[in-house]
Amino acid sequence: MAYSRIREDLIFPELSFKIVGCAFVVFNSLGAGHKEKVFQKAMSIQFGADNIHFKEQIYHPLIFKKNK
């Protein structure tokens, strides 16, 4: 049975639902205890399978306490 309730308080509710679904598929397949790069690679494979377009490892500066 598919879960069809989409939250309307989200900016992109359908995309958010698909991303969370991908995370569940990856975690249920791999299990816990892997390094982040393992989950990242698995998520990229699952995003491709679900036709979710994304970019990996893009640079985004972090500003924390007025420091870059």
PQR file of N, CA, C, O and H, with PARSE charges and radii, in Angstrom:
ATOM      1  N   MET A   1       0.843  -1.177   0.000 -0.4000 1.5000
ATOM      2  CA  MET A   1       0.000   0.000   0.000 -0.0000 2.0000
ATOM      3  C   MET A   1       0.889   1.241   0.000  0.5500 1.7000
ATOM      4  O   MET A   1       1.770   1.371   0.849 -0.5500 1.4000
ATOM      5  N   ALA A   2       0.667   2.139  -0.933 -0.4000 1.5000
ATOM      6  CA  ALA A   2       1.472   3.346  -1.052 -0.0000 2.0000
ATOM      7  C   ALA A   2       0.956   4.426  -0.111  0.5500 1.7000
ATOM      8  O   ALA A   2      -0.251   4.567   0.089 -0.5500 1.4000
ATOM      9  H   ALA A   2      -0.049   2.034  -1.623  0.4000 1.0000
ATOM     10  N   TYR A   3       1.868   5.173   0.454 -0.4000 1.5000
ATOM     11  CA  TYR A   3       1.529   6.277   1.337 -0.0000 2.0000
ATOM     12  C   TYR A   3       1.324   7.509   0.460  0.5500 1.7000
ATOM     13  O   TYR A   3       2.252   7.923  -0.236 -0.5500 1.4000
ATOM     14  H   TYR A   3       2.848   5.059   0.292  0.4000 1.0000
ATOM     15  N   SER A   4       0.152   8.095   0.476 -0.4000 1.5000
ATOM     16  CA  SER A   4      -0.148   9.165  -0.467 -0.0000 2.0000
ATOM     17  C   SER A   4      -0.348  10.535   0.173  0.5500 1.7000
ATOM     18  O   SER A   4      -0.636  11.496  -0.542 -0.5500 1.4000
ATOM     19  H   SER A   4      -0.602   7.760   1.041  0.4000 1.0000
ATOM     20  N   ARG A   5      -0.212  10.660   1.457 -0.4000 1.5000
ATOM     21  CA  ARG A   5      -0.398  11.962   2.104 -0.0000 2.0000
ATOM     22  C   ARG A   5       0.843  12.824   1.878  0.5500 1.7000
ATOM     23  O   ARG A   5       1.935  12.492   2.340 -0.5500 1.4000
ATOM     24  H   ARG A   5       0.021   9.880   2.037  0.4000 1.0000
ATOM     25  N   ILE A   6       0.665  13.920   1.170 -0.4000 1.5000
ATOM     26  CA  ILE A   6       1.766  14.834   0.880 -0.0000 2.0000
ATOM     27  C   ILE A   6       1.603  16.075   1.754  0.5500 1.7000
ATOM     28  O   ILE A   6       0.538  16.692   1.774 -0.5500 1.4000
ATOM     29  H   ILE A   6      -0.222  14.190   0.795  0.4000 1.0000
ATOM     30  N   ARG A   7       2.656  16.434   2.471 -0.4000 1.5000
ATOM     31  CA  ARG A   7       2.604  17.613   3.342 -0.0000 2.0000
ATOM     32  C   ARG A   7       2.624  18.868   2.498  0.5500 1.7000
ATOM     33  O   ARG A   7       3.473  19.027   1.621 -0.5500 1.4000
ATOM     34  H   ARG A   7       3.521  15.933   2.455  0.4000 1.0000
ATOM     35  N   GLU A   8       1.695  19.748   2.762 -0.4000 1.5000
ATOM     36  CA  GLU A   8       1.598  20.980   1.987 -0.0000 2.0000
ATOM     37  C   GLU A   8       2.415  22.120   2.586  0.5500 1.7000
ATOM     38  O   GLU A   8       2.499  23.190   1.983 -0.5500 1.4000
ATOM     39  H   GLU A   8       1.004  19.620   3.474  0.4000 1.0000
ATOM     40  N   ASP A   9       3.020  21.919   3.758 -0.4000 1.5000
ATOM     41  CA  ASP A   9       3.851  22.960   4.347 -0.0000 2.0000
ATOM     42  C   ASP A   9       5.285  22.912   3.816  0.5500 1.7000
ATOM     43  O   ASP A   9       6.102  23.763   4.168 -0.5500 1.4000
ATOM     44  H   ASP A   9       2.952  21.050   4.248  0.4000 1.0000
ATOM     45  N   LEU A  10       5.592  21.940   2.985 -0.4000 1.5000
ATOM     46  CA  LEU A  10       6.918  21.841   2.380 -0.0000 2.0000
ATOM     47  C   LEU A  10       6.938  22.604   1.056  0.5500 1.7000
ATOM     48  O   LEU A  10       5.920  22.692   0.369 -0.5500 1.4000
ATOM     49  H   LEU A  10       4.929  21.249   2.699  0.4000 1.0000
ATOM     50  N   ILE A  11       8.092  23.149   0.704 -0.4000 1.5000
ATOM     51  CA  ILE A  11       8.220  23.893  -0.549 -0.0000 2.0000
ATOM     52  C   ILE A  11       8.087  22.957  -1.742  0.5500 1.7000
ATOM     53  O   ILE A  11       7.392  23.281  -2.704 -0.5500 1.4000
ATOM     54  H   ILE A  11       8.919  23.078   1.261  0.4000 1.0000
ATOM     55  N   PHE A  12       8.739  21.805  -1.694 -0.4000 1.5000
ATOM     56  CA  PHE A  12       8.676  20.813  -2.761 -0.0000 2.0000
ATOM     57  C   PHE A  12       8.217  19.481  -2.162  0.5500 1.7000
ATOM     58  O   PHE A  12       9.039  18.586  -1.968 -0.5500 1.4000
ATOM     59  H   PHE A  12       9.304  21.542  -0.912  0.4000 1.0000
ATOM     60  N   PRO A  13       6.927  19.331  -1.867 -0.5600 1.5000
ATOM     61  CA  PRO A  13       6.482  18.133  -1.157  0.2800 2.0000
ATOM     62  C   PRO A  13       6.702  16.830  -1.925  0.5500 1.7000
ATOM     63  O   PRO A  13       7.089  15.830  -1.319 -0.5500 1.4000
ATOM     64  N   GLU A  14       6.471  16.810  -3.228 -0.4000 1.5000
ATOM     65  CA  GLU A  14       6.652  15.569  -3.994 -0.0000 2.0000
ATOM     66  C   GLU A  14       8.115  15.156  -4.022  0.5500 1.7000
ATOM     67  O   GLU A  14       8.441  13.985  -3.829 -0.5500 1.4000
ATOM     68  H   GLU A  14       6.158  17.622  -3.720  0.4000 1.0000
ATOM     69  N   LEU A  15       9.008  16.136  -4.266 -0.4000 1.5000
ATOM     70  CA  LEU A  15      10.436  15.846  -4.295 -0.0000 2.0000
ATOM     71  C   LEU A  15      10.923  15.398  -2.921  0.5500 1.7000
ATOM     72  O   LEU A  15      11.710  14.457  -2.817 -0.5500 1.4000
ATOM     73  H   LEU A  15       8.743  17.087  -4.423  0.4000 1.0000
ATOM     74  N   SER A  16      10.463  16.063  -1.876 -0.4000 1.5000
ATOM     75  CA  SER A  16      10.849  15.683  -0.512 -0.0000 2.0000
ATOM     76  C   SER A  16      10.442  14.249  -0.214  0.5500 1.7000
ATOM     77  O   SER A  16      11.209  13.489   0.378 -0.5500 1.4000
ATOM     78  H   SER A  16       9.824  16.827  -1.961  0.4000 1.0000
ATOM     79  N   PHE A  17       9.247  13.885  -0.619 -0.4000 1.5000
ATOM     80  CA  PHE A  17       8.742  12.525  -0.412 -0.0000 2.0000
ATOM     81  C   PHE A  17       9.611  11.510  -1.152  0.5500 1.7000
ATOM     82  O   PHE A  17       9.912  10.443  -0.616 -0.5500 1.4000
ATOM     83  H   PHE A  17       8.623  14.502  -1.099  0.4000 1.0000
ATOM     84  N   LYS A  18      10.018  11.842  -2.396 -0.4000 1.5000
ATOM     85  CA  LYS A  18      10.869  10.939  -3.179 -0.0000 2.0000
ATOM     86  C   LYS A  18      12.253  10.790  -2.545  0.5500 1.7000
ATOM     87  O   LYS A  18      12.804   9.690  -2.509 -0.5500 1.4000
ATOM     88  H   LYS A  18       9.773  12.709  -2.831  0.4000 1.0000
ATOM     89  N   ILE A  19      12.817  11.896  -2.044 -0.4000 1.5000
ATOM     90  CA  ILE A  19      14.156  11.851  -1.430 -0.0000 2.0000
ATOM     91  C   ILE A  19      14.142  11.004  -0.164  0.5500 1.7000
ATOM     92  O   ILE A  19      15.037  10.186   0.047 -0.5500 1.4000
ATOM     93  H   ILE A  19      12.370  12.790  -2.073  0.4000 1.0000
ATOM     94  N   VAL A  20      13.142  11.193   0.670 -0.4000 1.5000
ATOM     95  CA  VAL A  20      13.032  10.390   1.897 -0.0000 2.0000
ATOM     96  C   VAL A  20      12.844   8.916   1.528  0.5500 1.7000
ATOM     97  O   VAL A  20      13.409   8.036   2.177 -0.5500 1.4000
ATOM     98  H   VAL A  20      12.414  11.857   0.499  0.4000 1.0000
ATOM     99  N   GLY A  21      12.061   8.651   0.499 -0.4000 1.5000
ATOM    100  CA  GLY A  21      11.886   7.275   0.029 -0.0000 2.0000
ATOM    101  C   GLY A  21      13.199   6.657  -0.406  0.5500 1.7000
ATOM    102  O   GLY A  21      13.461   5.489  -0.118 -0.5500 1.4000
ATOM    103  H   GLY A  21      11.602   9.366  -0.028  0.4000 1.0000
ATOM    104  N   CYS A  22      14.035   7.432  -1.102 -0.4000 1.5000
ATOM    105  CA  CYS A  22      15.355   6.949  -1.513 -0.0000 2.0000
ATOM    106  C   CYS A  22      16.211   6.621  -0.297  0.5500 1.7000
ATOM    107  O   CYS A  22      16.913   5.610  -0.279 -0.5500 1.4000
ATOM    108  H   CYS A  22      13.822   8.381  -1.336  0.4000 1.0000
ATOM    109  N   ALA A  23      16.150   7.477   0.718 -0.4000 1.5000
ATOM    110  CA  ALA A  23      16.933   7.238   1.931 -0.0000 2.0000
ATOM    111  C   ALA A  23      16.504   5.945   2.614  0.5500 1.7000
ATOM    112  O   ALA A  23      17.348   5.194   3.105 -0.5500 1.4000
ATOM    113  H   ALA A  23      15.579   8.298   0.703  0.4000 1.0000
ATOM    114  N   PHE A  24      15.204   5.680   2.651 -0.4000 1.5000
ATOM    115  CA  PHE A  24      14.728   4.426   3.241 -0.0000 2.0000
ATOM    116  C   PHE A  24      15.189   3.219   2.436  0.5500 1.7000
ATOM    117  O   PHE A  24      15.600   2.212   3.013 -0.5500 1.4000
ATOM    118  H   PHE A  24      14.519   6.289   2.252  0.4000 1.0000
ATOM    119  N   VAL A  25      15.126   3.308   1.115 -0.4000 1.5000
ATOM    120  CA  VAL A  25      15.572   2.201   0.267 -0.0000 2.0000
ATOM    121  C   VAL A  25      17.047   1.909   0.512  0.5500 1.7000
ATOM    122  O   VAL A  25      17.439   0.754   0.676 -0.5500 1.4000
ATOM    123  H   VAL A  25      14.792   4.126   0.646  0.4000 1.0000
ATOM    124  N   VAL A  26      17.864   2.966   0.535 -0.4000 1.5000
ATOM    125  CA  VAL A  26      19.304   2.795   0.740 -0.0000 2.0000
ATOM    126  C   VAL A  26      19.591   2.210   2.119  0.5500 1.7000
ATOM    127  O   VAL A  26      20.356   1.252   2.237 -0.5500 1.4000
ATOM    128  H   VAL A  26      17.545   3.904   0.402  0.4000 1.0000
ATOM    129  N   PHE A  27      18.991   2.771   3.154 -0.4000 1.5000
ATOM    130  CA  PHE A  27      19.262   2.276   4.501 -0.0000 2.0000
ATOM    131  C   PHE A  27      18.786   0.838   4.674  0.5500 1.7000
ATOM    132  O   PHE A  27      19.484   0.024   5.277 -0.5500 1.4000
ATOM    133  H   PHE A  27      18.370   3.549   3.058  0.4000 1.0000
ATOM    134  N   ASN A  28      17.609   0.522   4.151 -0.4000 1.5000
ATOM    135  CA  ASN A  28      17.103  -0.847   4.270 -0.0000 2.0000
ATOM    136  C   ASN A  28      17.959  -1.843   3.499  0.5500 1.7000
ATOM    137  O   ASN A  28      18.038  -3.013   3.872 -0.5500 1.4000
ATOM    138  H   ASN A  28      17.042   1.184   3.661  0.4000 1.0000
ATOM    139  N   SER A  29      18.595  -1.389   2.433 -0.4000 1.5000
ATOM    140  CA  SER A  29      19.460  -2.269   1.645 -0.0000 2.0000
ATOM    141  C   SER A  29      20.832  -2.445   2.281  0.5500 1.7000
ATOM    142  O   SER A  29      21.356  -3.558   2.327 -0.5500 1.4000
ATOM    143  H   SER A  29      18.531  -0.438   2.130  0.4000 1.0000
ATOM    144  N   LEU A  30      21.418  -1.356   2.770 -0.4000 1.5000
ATOM    145  CA  LEU A  30      22.785  -1.404   3.301 -0.0000 2.0000
ATOM    146  C   LEU A  30      22.848  -1.709   4.789  0.5500 1.7000
ATOM    147  O   LEU A  30      23.766  -2.390   5.247 -0.5500 1.4000
ATOM    148  H   LEU A  30      20.992  -0.452   2.732  0.4000 1.0000
ATOM    149  N   GLY A  31      21.878  -1.210   5.542 -0.4000 1.5000
ATOM    150  CA  GLY A  31      21.946  -1.330   6.985 -0.0000 2.0000
ATOM    151  C   GLY A  31      22.788  -0.212   7.570  0.5500 1.7000
ATOM    152  O   GLY A  31      23.246   0.673   6.847 -0.5500 1.4000
ATOM    153  H   GLY A  31      21.133  -0.657   5.169  0.4000 1.0000
ATOM    154  N   ALA A  32      22.986  -0.253   8.848 -0.4000 1.5000
ATOM    155  CA  ALA A  32      23.713   0.799   9.568 -0.0000 2.0000
ATOM    156  C   ALA A  32      25.208   0.508   9.621  0.5500 1.7000
ATOM    157  O   ALA A  32      25.651  -0.607   9.346 -0.5500 1.4000
ATOM    158  H   ALA A  32      22.614  -0.972   9.435  0.4000 1.0000
ATOM    159  N   GLY A  33      25.976   1.538   9.983 -0.4000 1.5000
ATOM    160  CA  GLY A  33      27.384   1.353  10.300 -0.0000 2.0000
ATOM    161  C   GLY A  33      28.359   1.616   9.181  0.5500 1.7000
ATOM    162  O   GLY A  33      29.553   1.369   9.345 -0.5500 1.4000
ATOM    163  H   GLY A  33      25.616   2.444  10.206  0.4000 1.0000
ATOM    164  N   HIS A  34      27.896   2.108   8.049 -0.4000 1.5000
ATOM    165  CA  HIS A  34      28.813   2.386   6.938 -0.0000 2.0000
ATOM    166  C   HIS A  34      29.301   3.823   6.998  0.5500 1.7000
ATOM    167  O   HIS A  34      28.690   4.671   7.648 -0.5500 1.4000
ATOM    168  H   HIS A  34      26.925   2.309   7.916  0.4000 1.0000
ATOM    169  N   LYS A  35      30.399   4.088   6.321 -0.4000 1.5000
ATOM    170  CA  LYS A  35      30.904   5.446   6.226 -0.0000 2.0000
ATOM    171  C   LYS A  35      29.976   6.277   5.355  0.5500 1.7000
ATOM    172  O   LYS A  35      29.227   5.755   4.528 -0.5500 1.4000
ATOM    173  H   LYS A  35      30.895   3.399   5.793  0.4000 1.0000
ATOM    174  N   GLU A  36      30.047   7.588   5.567 -0.4000 1.5000
ATOM    175  CA  GLU A  36      29.176   8.510   4.833 -0.0000 2.0000
ATOM    176  C   GLU A  36      29.328   8.370   3.326  0.5500 1.7000
ATOM    177  O   GLU A  36      28.339   8.458   2.598 -0.5500 1.4000
ATOM    178  H   GLU A  36      30.655   8.012   6.238  0.4000 1.0000
ATOM    179  N   LYS A  37      30.564   8.151   2.837 -0.4000 1.5000
ATOM    180  CA  LYS A  37      30.760   8.062   1.391 -0.0000 2.0000
ATOM    181  C   LYS A  37      30.075   6.843   0.785  0.5500 1.7000
ATOM    182  O   LYS A  37      29.723   6.859  -0.395 -0.5500 1.4000
ATOM    183  H   LYS A  37      31.368   8.079   3.428  0.4000 1.0000
ATOM    184  N   VAL A  38      29.880   5.790   1.570 -0.4000 1.5000
ATOM    185  CA  VAL A  38      29.141   4.622   1.093 -0.0000 2.0000
ATOM    186  C   VAL A  38      27.672   4.975   0.895  0.5500 1.7000
ATOM    187  O   VAL A  38      27.074   4.645  -0.130 -0.5500 1.4000
ATOM    188  H   VAL A  38      30.165   5.777   2.528  0.4000 1.0000
ATOM    189  N   PHE A  39      27.099   5.650   1.890 -0.4000 1.5000
ATOM    190  CA  PHE A  39      25.700   6.085   1.768 -0.0000 2.0000
ATOM    191  C   PHE A  39      25.544   7.099   0.634  0.5500 1.7000
ATOM    192  O   PHE A  39      24.545   7.071  -0.086 -0.5500 1.4000
ATOM    193  H   PHE A  39      27.585   5.917   2.722  0.4000 1.0000
ATOM    194  N   GLN A  40      26.522   7.994   0.469 -0.4000 1.5000
ATOM    195  CA  GLN A  40      26.456   8.985  -0.596 -0.0000 2.0000
ATOM    196  C   GLN A  40      26.429   8.311  -1.962  0.5500 1.7000
ATOM    197  O   GLN A  40      25.631   8.683  -2.822 -0.5500 1.4000
ATOM    198  H   GLN A  40      27.333   8.016   1.053  0.4000 1.0000
ATOM    199  N   LYS A  41      27.280   7.339  -2.165 -0.4000 1.5000
ATOM    200  CA  LYS A  41      27.316   6.632  -3.450 -0.0000 2.0000
ATOM    201  C   LYS A  41      26.008   5.880  -3.682  0.5500 1.7000
ATOM    202  O   LYS A  41      25.466   5.905  -4.787 -0.5500 1.4000
ATOM    203  H   LYS A  41      27.929   7.036  -1.466  0.4000 1.0000
ATOM    204  N   ALA A  42      25.505   5.221  -2.659 -0.4000 1.5000
ATOM    205  CA  ALA A  42      24.244   4.489  -2.785 -0.0000 2.0000
ATOM    206  C   ALA A  42      23.083   5.440  -3.068  0.5500 1.7000
ATOM    207  O   ALA A  42      22.207   5.127  -3.874 -0.5500 1.4000
ATOM    208  H   ALA A  42      25.945   5.201  -1.761  0.4000 1.0000
ATOM    209  N   MET A  43      23.072   6.600  -2.409 -0.4000 1.5000
ATOM    210  CA  MET A  43      22.013   7.589  -2.668 -0.0000 2.0000
ATOM    211  C   MET A  43      22.096   8.093  -4.098  0.5500 1.7000
ATOM    212  O   MET A  43      21.063   8.281  -4.741 -0.5500 1.4000
ATOM    213  H   MET A  43      23.784   6.855  -1.754  0.4000 1.0000
ATOM    214  N   SER A  44      23.297   8.315  -4.610 -0.4000 1.5000
ATOM    215  CA  SER A  44      23.425   8.782  -5.993 -0.0000 2.0000
ATOM    216  C   SER A  44      22.902   7.736  -6.970  0.5500 1.7000
ATOM    217  O   SER A  44      22.284   8.085  -7.976 -0.5500 1.4000
ATOM    218  H   SER A  44      24.136   8.161  -4.088  0.4000 1.0000
ATOM    219  N   ILE A  45      23.138   6.482  -6.689 -0.4000 1.5000
ATOM    220  CA  ILE A  45      22.610   5.410  -7.536 -0.0000 2.0000
ATOM    221  C   ILE A  45      21.090   5.375  -7.456  0.5500 1.7000
ATOM    222  O   ILE A  45      20.416   5.233  -8.476 -0.5500 1.4000
ATOM    223  H   ILE A  45      23.640   6.199  -5.871  0.4000 1.0000
ATOM    224  N   GLN A  46      20.553   5.502  -6.255 -0.4000 1.5000
ATOM    225  CA  GLN A  46      19.102   5.466  -6.080 -0.0000 2.0000
ATOM    226  C   GLN A  46      18.441   6.699  -6.691  0.5500 1.7000
ATOM    227  O   GLN A  46      17.370   6.592  -7.288 -0.5500 1.4000
ATOM    228  H   GLN A  46      21.101   5.617  -5.426  0.4000 1.0000
ATOM    229  N   PHE A  47      19.067   7.866  -6.548 -0.4000 1.5000
ATOM    230  CA  PHE A  47      18.519   9.067  -7.192 -0.0000 2.0000
ATOM    231  C   PHE A  47      18.445   8.875  -8.699  0.5500 1.7000
ATOM    232  O   PHE A  47      17.456   9.249  -9.329 -0.5500 1.4000
ATOM    233  H   PHE A  47      19.937   7.953  -6.062  0.4000 1.0000
ATOM    234  N   GLY A  48      19.479   8.298  -9.270 -0.4000 1.5000
ATOM    235  CA  GLY A  48      19.467   8.021 -10.710 -0.0000 2.0000
ATOM    236  C   GLY A  48      18.351   7.067 -11.093  0.5500 1.7000
ATOM    237  O   GLY A  48      17.678   7.268 -12.103 -0.5500 1.4000
ATOM    238  H   GLY A  48      20.282   7.994  -8.758  0.4000 1.0000
ATOM    239  N   ALA A  49      18.152   6.031 -10.290 -0.4000 1.5000
ATOM    240  CA  ALA A  49      17.090   5.054 -10.552 -0.0000 2.0000
ATOM    241  C   ALA A  49      15.712   5.684 -10.457  0.5500 1.7000
ATOM    242  O   ALA A  49      14.794   5.279 -11.170 -0.5500 1.4000
ATOM    243  H   ALA A  49      18.699   5.868  -9.468  0.4000 1.0000
ATOM    244  N   ASP A  50      15.558   6.675  -9.581 -0.4000 1.5000
ATOM    245  CA  ASP A  50      14.270   7.349  -9.397 -0.0000 2.0000
ATOM    246  C   ASP A  50      14.162   8.636 -10.217  0.5500 1.7000
ATOM    247  O   ASP A  50      13.218   9.409 -10.054 -0.5500 1.4000
ATOM    248  H   ASP A  50      16.303   7.004  -9.001  0.4000 1.0000
ATOM    249  N   ASN A  51      15.142   8.856 -11.101 -0.4000 1.5000
ATOM    250  CA  ASN A  51      15.135  10.008 -12.004 -0.0000 2.0000
ATOM    251  C   ASN A  51      15.097  11.343 -11.243  0.5500 1.7000
ATOM    252  O   ASN A  51      14.377  12.268 -11.619 -0.5500 1.4000
ATOM    253  H   ASN A  51      15.909   8.228 -11.233  0.4000 1.0000
ATOM    254  N   ILE A  52      15.880  11.419 -10.179 -0.4000 1.5000
ATOM    255  CA  ILE A  52      16.027  12.667  -9.427 -0.0000 2.0000
ATOM    256  C   ILE A  52      17.356  13.283  -9.846  0.5500 1.7000
ATOM    257  O   ILE A  52      18.414  12.698  -9.612 -0.5500 1.4000
ATOM    258  H   ILE A  52      16.465  10.668  -9.874  0.4000 1.0000
ATOM    259  N   HIS A  53      17.309  14.450 -10.457 -0.4000 1.5000
ATOM    260  CA  HIS A  53      18.513  15.118 -10.940 -0.0000 2.0000
ATOM    261  C   HIS A  53      19.198  15.835  -9.772  0.5500 1.7000
ATOM    262  O   HIS A  53      18.539  16.483  -8.960 -0.5500 1.4000
ATOM    263  H   HIS A  53      16.450  14.925 -10.647  0.4000 1.0000
ATOM    264  N   PHE A  54      20.517  15.711  -9.697 -0.4000 1.5000
ATOM    265  CA  PHE A  54      21.277  16.278  -8.579 -0.0000 2.0000
ATOM    266  C   PHE A  54      22.720  16.459  -9.002  0.5500 1.7000
ATOM    267  O   PHE A  54      23.143  15.953 -10.041 -0.5500 1.4000
ATOM    268  H   PHE A  54      21.053  15.184 -10.357  0.4000 1.0000
ATOM    269  N   LYS A  55      23.472  17.183  -8.192 -0.4000 1.5000
ATOM    270  CA  LYS A  55      24.910  17.343  -8.383 -0.0000 2.0000
ATOM    271  C   LYS A  55      25.594  16.828  -7.136  0.5500 1.7000
ATOM    272  O   LYS A  55      25.132  17.059  -6.018 -0.5500 1.4000
ATOM    273  H   LYS A  55      23.129  17.594  -7.348  0.4000 1.0000
ATOM    274  N   GLU A  56      26.695  16.131  -7.332 -0.4000 1.5000
ATOM    275  CA  GLU A  56      27.442  15.595  -6.189 -0.0000 2.0000
ATOM    276  C   GLU A  56      28.587  16.531  -5.816  0.5500 1.7000
ATOM    277  O   GLU A  56      29.210  17.155  -6.675 -0.5500 1.4000
ATOM    278  H   GLU A  56      27.071  15.944  -8.239  0.4000 1.0000
ATOM    279  N   GLN A  57      28.846  16.612  -4.522 -0.4000 1.5000
ATOM    280  CA  GLN A  57      30.024  17.282  -3.980 -0.0000 2.0000
ATOM    281  C   GLN A  57      30.223  18.694  -4.509  0.5500 1.7000
ATOM    282  O   GLN A  57      31.333  19.057  -4.896 -0.5500 1.4000
ATOM    283  H   GLN A  57      28.340  16.106  -3.824  0.4000 1.0000
ATOM    284  N   ILE A  58      29.161  19.496  -4.530 -0.4000 1.5000
ATOM    285  CA  ILE A  58      29.323  20.873  -4.960 -0.0000 2.0000
ATOM    286  C   ILE A  58      29.901  21.699  -3.812  0.5500 1.7000
ATOM    287  O   ILE A  58      29.667  21.410  -2.639 -0.5500 1.4000
ATOM    288  H   ILE A  58      28.259  19.201  -4.215  0.4000 1.0000
ATOM    289  N   TYR A  59      30.652  22.719  -4.171 -0.4000 1.5000
ATOM    290  CA  TYR A  59      31.247  23.586  -3.165 -0.0000 2.0000
ATOM    291  C   TYR A  59      30.191  24.556  -2.657  0.5500 1.7000
ATOM    292  O   TYR A  59      29.480  25.187  -3.439 -0.5500 1.4000
ATOM    293  H   TYR A  59      30.842  22.954  -5.124  0.4000 1.0000
ATOM    294  N   HIS A  60      30.102  24.663  -1.353 -0.4000 1.5000
ATOM    295  CA  HIS A  60      29.212  25.634  -0.727 -0.0000 2.0000
ATOM    296  C   HIS A  60      29.918  26.143   0.519  0.5500 1.7000
ATOM    297  O   HIS A  60      30.116  25.390   1.473 -0.5500 1.4000
ATOM    298  H   HIS A  60      30.680  24.151  -0.718  0.4000 1.0000
ATOM    299  N   PRO A  61      30.304  27.429   0.518 -0.5600 1.5000
ATOM    300  CA  PRO A  61      31.060  27.948   1.671  0.2800 2.0000
ATOM    301  C   PRO A  61      30.218  27.940   2.945  0.5500 1.7000
ATOM    302  O   PRO A  61      29.023  28.234   2.922 -0.5500 1.4000
ATOM    303  N   LEU A  62      30.854  27.607   4.027 -0.4000 1.5000
ATOM    304  CA  LEU A  62      30.207  27.599   5.329 -0.0000 2.0000
ATOM    305  C   LEU A  62      30.585  28.861   6.079  0.5500 1.7000
ATOM    306  O   LEU A  62      31.764  29.163   6.261 -0.5500 1.4000
ATOM    307  H   LEU A  62      31.825  27.369   4.045  0.4000 1.0000
ATOM    308  N   ILE A  63      29.576  29.590   6.508 -0.4000 1.5000
ATOM    309  CA  ILE A  63      29.821  30.762   7.338 -0.0000 2.0000
ATOM    310  C   ILE A  63      29.328  30.426   8.741  0.5500 1.7000
ATOM    311  O   ILE A  63      28.138  30.202   8.961 -0.5500 1.4000
ATOM    312  H   ILE A  63      28.618  29.345   6.360  0.4000 1.0000
ATOM    313  N   PHE A  64      30.260  30.396   9.676 -0.4000 1.5000
ATOM    314  CA  PHE A  64      29.945  30.037  11.054 -0.0000 2.0000
ATOM    315  C   PHE A  64      30.630  31.028  11.965  0.5500 1.7000
ATOM    316  O   PHE A  64      31.854  31.159  11.943 -0.5500 1.4000
ATOM    317  H   PHE A  64      31.227  30.578   9.497  0.4000 1.0000
ATOM    318  N   LYS A  65      29.855  31.721  12.760 -0.4000 1.5000
ATOM    319  CA  LYS A  65      30.375  32.734  13.674 -0.0000 2.0000
ATOM    320  C   LYS A  65      31.253  33.752  12.937  0.5500 1.7000
ATOM    321  O   LYS A  65      32.346  34.099  13.385 -0.5500 1.4000
ATOM    322  H   LYS A  65      28.861  31.614  12.779  0.4000 1.0000
ATOM    323  N   LYS A  66      30.747  34.211  11.814 -0.4000 1.5000
ATOM    324  CA  LYS A  66      31.384  35.235  10.972 -0.0000 2.0000
ATOM    325  C   LYS A  66      32.698  34.784  10.376  0.5500 1.7000
ATOM    326  O   LYS A  66      33.498  35.622   9.960 -0.5500 1.4000
ATOM    327  H   LYS A  66      29.859  33.929  11.450  0.4000 1.0000
ATOM    328  N   ASN A  67      32.947  33.488  10.320 -0.4000 1.5000
ATOM    329  CA  ASN A  67      34.159  32.948   9.698 -0.0000 2.0000
ATOM    330  C   ASN A  67      33.796  32.130   8.478  0.5500 1.7000
ATOM    331  O   ASN A  67      32.731  31.515   8.419 -0.5500 1.4000
ATOM    332  H   ASN A  67      32.297  32.807  10.657  0.4000 1.0000
ATOM    333  N   LYS A  68      34.686  32.128   7.512 -0.4000 1.5000
ATOM    334  CA  LYS A  68      34.465  31.299   6.311 -0.0000 2.0000
ATOM    335  C   LYS A  68      35.411  30.134   6.329  0.5500 1.7000
ATOM    336  O   LYS A  68      35.395  29.311   5.414 -0.5500 1.4000
ATOM    337  H   LYS A  68      35.551  32.628   7.560  0.4000 1.0000
TER
END
